[in-house]
Amino acid sequence: MALAVQSFFHAPTGTWSHVAHAGGDAVVVDPVLDFDAASGRIGTDSARVLLEYLSQQGLRLRHVLETHAHADHLSAAAFLRIRTGAPVAIGSGIRSVQAHFAPLFGWDPGDAALHDAFDTLLGDGDVLQAGALRIEVMALPGHTADSLGYRIGDNVFVGDTLFAPDIGTARCDFPGGDCQALYRSIHRLHSLPGDTLLWLCHDYPPAGRERRASVSVAESARDNRMLAADTPEEAFVAARRARDAGLPAPQLLYPALQVNIRGGRLPPAEAGGRRYLRTPLRVEGDADGLG
Ligand SMILES: [Fe+2]
């Protein structure tokens, strides 16, 4: 049964969400909440577009799939779960991401809101049956410890592991990131049959280029500017480390992790009923005396 993929671009964060379906059964990969950091506004317009597509096509949403705990956008997984009842899956490496970030936000890593944030924790080689869809799980560590690829026939949803060939690969400087692991994960993808389609989580197209939701294994292995099939590991690791050293923290790092390690749920309301997202401060130099 042929897999159909419809991709939706969230322009403010450069994120692709994908709806993959066959035989009336669907999964959504990496849905996005709308969030304006300046005003604190959170909305579901983009996620409702996914629901409308599912409804128009007469599809049953069987699972929401997160490729990893994202640091650059807020996940709409919980919203889709509430609206459809579909369970939410992520890599079992989410536990280490939760353990790292929970204390930064003043949360107990054993908090039930974290422990129960996802319905399905997956590891390499697991098979998820989502109605008619048979999904093979590929652990793709490197960008984060919990990064997964979801392989459905000759399609793989690769998260941030790879970008379009002219953009390159994911950064590896987040907690749990590992350049050597990313090198191996990308080689694993590049060793798949050449006509396999790799579906991307982001695109940041330069002026004059159409944005791209996918790339074939053959094209990626031939043309990826950071890691083509003949790039030696040492060269990749050195170049990746040098590039990461100059990258700023993602603008939505703390808002995103605060929501995403909870499966897309917002932090609980505080006294007065208002919800807050926290920014842990890094107090440097003389600022230390300001407390
Ligand atoms: Fe990411």
Boltz pocket constraint, residues with backbone or C-beta under 6 A from the ligand:
constraints:
  - pocket:
      binder: B
      contacts: [[A, 68], [A, 69], [A, 70], [A, 71], [A, 72], [A, 143], [A, 160]]
      max_distance: 6.0
